[in-house]
Amino acid sequence: MEYVGAKRRSYSGLQNKKTKSAAIDDFCQVTGADRKYAIRLLTGSRRYREHKGRGKTYTPEAEALFLRLWRASGRMTPQYLAIVAGRQMAALRELEHVGEDAAAQVLRMSASTMERVLRKCPREAPRRRNRRSGANALTSSVPCVPGEALPPAAPGDTQVDTVAFCGGDMSGNFFWGLTVTDRLTQWTELRCVWNRGAAATKEGLADAEAAFPFPLTAMHSDSGLEFINAHVLGYARDRARPLAFTRSRPGNKNDNARVEQKNASVVREYFGYGRIDRLELKKDMDVLCAKISLYNNLFRPCKRIVSKTKRPDAHGFSKRYDKPATPLDRVAASEHADPAAIRRLTALRERTNPIRLLEDIRRRHALILRKQDAIARREA
């Protein structure tokens, strides 16, 4: 009480919040009092008194018996153990000698008393967890890097992503669009995947890679499980020339900027936001995705950002783009593609009417929607 009085007198002379907070910290450290209780003592709103408490009402033998009962019961939660203590005690008597006085005291214990007894001993069994904890070895094997960390030196450095054809409803089964984009040439291949499964995603990536006129050297994705799995990582790594597979940093959506832009300008441009959820339409979807990829790679010009600097007035960025060109022209200018593939694609572009191809794409998409409605009416 002398210490409380001395600290109260010194506390009343303090003028600012910082010094008062330091004095309260020192008081709590010396006395072990709670911070709110310490503030009331130092401000004089409460007098100090001894809190004797009622003390222990159970003998050490009763506490030891309770701990044996708790362990034998599978370290049950006290709230549950208090309900079945009588039955558990009878079962324990069949296995070992139990003192009658200690047993009577244990059976009188409340759940709160049991919890206080258990506070003094460490939890010997780990608590159950509903979620998987610890590091995922498969995910940890894929390095996190920015998708635009280094400018691409040659074609083959790709980014991949998926787009849901769910119509705003993620329940049930539906198609997903799988987009693979080359960072340098903007060559984009679109494939459809049913339910975004690991095996289906691997098949879609293999089919898209076969359509590229140059070999792939790297692949960058987000941290979605459709890419970070044994099927896709094995596809990228188990080959004569493995792909350098990386993933975006968590919380950094712009790490996959090239393919995210193609999700809007290529996928949503033709499919919109409608729902396509009939597996019977898989062949029609494959043909449509192949034609969309052909039109965008051979006939649709695009431009690529070459520099992005902060403006001197700190309002936005100054961006510079290269000259617009089709992905096929960019591939031909890079001199890294197969000459035979370039000649074949150039000849295909010469004999294909782009307007008729675009009309065919729109017609096939409308036909898919009509077939889906017809299937739904038959089922109804």
N, C-alpha and C positions, 0 to 999 in steps of 0.2 A: 504493500500500500504506500510505503514511502517512495518507492520507485515510480509508481503511477502519479503520485502528487508532484514529484520533481519534473517528470516529463510533461505533465499538464501545464505547469507554470512556464516551462520553456516553449511549449507548443503555442501557448496564447500569445507569445511575443513574435511569432513568425509572421511575415507579411505576404509572401508569395506562395503560389501553389507548389512550385518545385521543392522548396525547402520543407513545406508541410508534408509532402509526399515522402521525402527522404526520412523525415522524423517518424512517420507512421511505419515505414519499412523497417527502421531500426527497432521500433517498439515491438512489432510483430516477431522479428527475429529473436529478440531477447525473451519475450514472454510466451511465444508460441500461440498467441491469441489470433482469432480471426480478424481480418482487416476491418470489417464493419463494426465488430465489437471494440476494436482498438480505437476507431474514430469516436465512438460514443464515450469511451473512457477519457480520451484526451480532450474532448470538447466539454466534458462535465455533464453530459446528458444522462449518464449512467454511473452509478457508484460501483466500485469493485467489491466483490464478495467471493468467498470461497464456495466452489461448487463441489460438495463432498460426494454426492451421488449415493446410491444405496449399496454399492459394492457388489461383489460376486455373491450369487445365491446358489451356485453349483460347485460341487467339490471337484478337485482335479481328476478323481476317478470317473466322475460322470462325464467330464469333457473328453477324457481318453476313450471311454466307451462310445460316446457319440461319434468320435472320429473313426473308430473301428466300424461302427454301423454305417457311417456315411460312405466309407471306402467299399465295404461289402455290398452296399446297395448300388454300386456303379457311379458313386460321386453325384448323386441325385441333387437337384436344386432344392434348397431348404424349404421353399414354399410347397414343393411336392412331397418331400420327405416327411414333413410334419403331418401330412394327411395319412400316410401309410406307415408311420413309425411303429405302431403296435404290431402290425403284421410282420414287418421287417425284423423287429426285436424278437418275436417268437421264432422266426426262421434262424436268427443268429444263435438263439439258445440251443438249437438242435446241433449246432456245429462247435460251440465252445462254451466254457463256463462264463456266466454273466452274473455279476453281483446284483442282488435284489435292490439295494438302496440306490446304486448308480443307475440301474435300469429305470426305477421309478422317477428319478430326477430327469433322465433323458426323455421319458414319455411326457413330462410336464413342460418340456422346452417348447417355446413358440418358434415360428419361422425366423423372427428377428433375432432371437437369442442364438439360434443355430448359425445365422449369418455372421454374428459377432464372433462366435467361436472360430468360424472358418477364416475370418480375416487374419488371424494370427499365423495360419499355416498357408504356405503357397499352394496355388492350384496345381495339383499334380497331374492333371489331365488337360490337354489343350482344349479350349472351347471350340465347339462346332462352328463352322462357317458355312454359310449358304452359297457363297461365291468362291470360285477358284482363285487361289492366291498364289503368289510366287511368280517367278519369271517364266515366260513361254519360250522354250529353246528355239522353236521354229521362227517365231516373230523376231527374237533377238538376233537371229542369224542374218536378217535383212537389214542393212544399214539405213538409217534415216538421213536423207540429204535433201536440200532444196532442188526442185526439178529444173531450175534455171541457174544452178550454181556455176556451171561452166558453159560457154557457147559451144554448140556442136561443131565439130571439125569436119564431119562427113556424114552422109545419110546412114541411118541405121539406129540412131539414138531415139527410141520411141517412148511415148507415154500412153498408158492404158487406163480406161475407166468404164463404168457401166451406167446405164440410164434406165430407169424403171418405166415400163409401159403399163402403169397401174391405174391411170385415171384418177389419181388422188386417193386411192384406197389400197393400202399395202397388204390387206388380208387376202388369203387364198393364193392360187397359182396364176402366174402371168409371165409374159416374155420380158426380157431385159435386152437392151441394146448394148453390145460390146464394141467400144471404139478404140482403135489403135492408130495413133498419129505419130508421124516422124517429125521431130523438132525442126530439122533444117529445111526439108522440102515441103512440109505440110501434107505429104501423102497420107491419106486417111482411109482406113478400111473399116467398114461397119459390118458386124455380124449379129445375129439374134441368138440369145441363150435362154433356155427354159429354166426359170426359177433360180438362175445364177448359181447353180451347183458347181462344185470344184471340178468334177470330171467334164461337165458341159463347157465350163469356162476354158479349160485346157484345150478341148476340141475346137472351140471358137478361135482361140489364139493361134493354134496351128493352122487352121484354114485361112485366117487373115494373113499370117506370115507368108504362106505360099503365094499370095497375090501380090506381094511387094516385089518391085523390079530390082531390088538390091538386098543383100543379106543384112539381117538385124544384128546389132552388136550390144544393145543395152535396152532395158525395159524398166520403166518407172511407174509405180502405181501408188494409190493411197493405201491405207492400212486395212482395207476391207478384207473379210475372210474369203471372198471369192478369188482373191489373188494370193493372199498369204496362207497357203496351204501346201500340203505335200505334193499334190498333183501338179499345180502350176509351177512351184519351185523346182520340182524334179524335171519338168519340161524345159525350164530355162537353164538348168545346171547340168543335167545328164546328157551332154552332147559333145561332139568333138571340139566345138568352139562355144563354150558356155556364154550365155547372156549375162551381162552385169546387171543383176536385179536389185533395185533400190526402191524405197518407199518414202512417202512424204512425211514430214515431221507432224506429230499430232497437233491439231489446232491451227495448222497453216494450210488453208485451202488453196492458196495461190501457188503452192509448190507443184501443182499439176496443171498449170495454167493453159498450156497448149491444148491438151485434150479437153479440158473444161470448156474452152471456147468452141471446140468442134462439137461438143454435146449440144450447144445451142444452134450453131450455124448449119450443122449437118443433120443431127438426129432430130431435134425438135422442129427443124425447118420442114421436114417431110412427114414425120409421124405425129407431130403435135403433142398433146397431153392426154390423148384418149387411152382407153384400156384395151389391151389385146390379150385374151386369156384362154384361147382355145388351142390345145396342142395339135389338133388336126390341121392347123394353118402353118405348121413348121416349114413345109416345102415352099409355100407361097412367100413366107417371110424371108427365107434364104434367098430366093430369087430377087425379091425387092431390095434387100440390103446390098446384094452384089451390084444391082443396077444403080443404086444411089452412089455407091463407092466409085463405080465407073464414071458416072456423070461428073462428080466433084473432082476426081483426079485428072480427067482428060479435058474437061470443058469449062470448069468454073475457076476463074482467077482468084487469087487471094494474095495478101501481103503479110509480111512478117516484120515484127518490131526489131529494130537493130540497136536502138539506144533509148534510154529512159533516164532523164536527169531532173533533179529538183530545180524548179524555177527560182531565180534570185529573190523574188518577192515572197517566196515560200507558199505561194498559192498554186497547188497542183504540180504537175510534171510536164516537161517538154519531151515529146516522143517523136522519134524518127522511124519511118518505115522504108522498106526497100520497094523496088518497083513491082507493081502487081504482075503476077504470072501464074499460070496453071501449075499444079504440082508436077505434071509430066514434063513441062519445060524446065522446071527447077532440077528435076532428076537428070535430064539430059545435059544440063549445063554443069552439073557437079562432076561428071566424068567418073563416077563410082559405080554406075549401074551396068548391068549386063547389056552390051550393045544389041544382042539379038532380041532381048526383051524390049528395048527402046524402039527398035524397028517394028516389032510386032504391034506395040501399043500405038505408035505413030500411024501405022497403016490402018489400025482399027479406028483411030480418030478421024482419019480421012474419009472412011466409008460409012461413018455413023452420023446421022442427022441429030444434032443435040436437042433441037426443039421437039422432034418426035420422041426422043429418049425421055425427055422430061415429062411429056404428056403420058408416056407409057408408065412412068413411075407413079404419077398421080392416079392413073386409072387403076393400077395394081393395088395401090393403097385403098382406094375406095372399094375395090372388089373384096379385099380382105375384110373390111368392116361389114360389107353386106353378107359375106359368108358367115361371119361371126353372129350377126343378128339372126340369120336363118337357122343356125345351129341352136341358138337360144330359144327360138320359137318352137323348134321340133321337140326340144327337151321339155318345154313348158306344156 
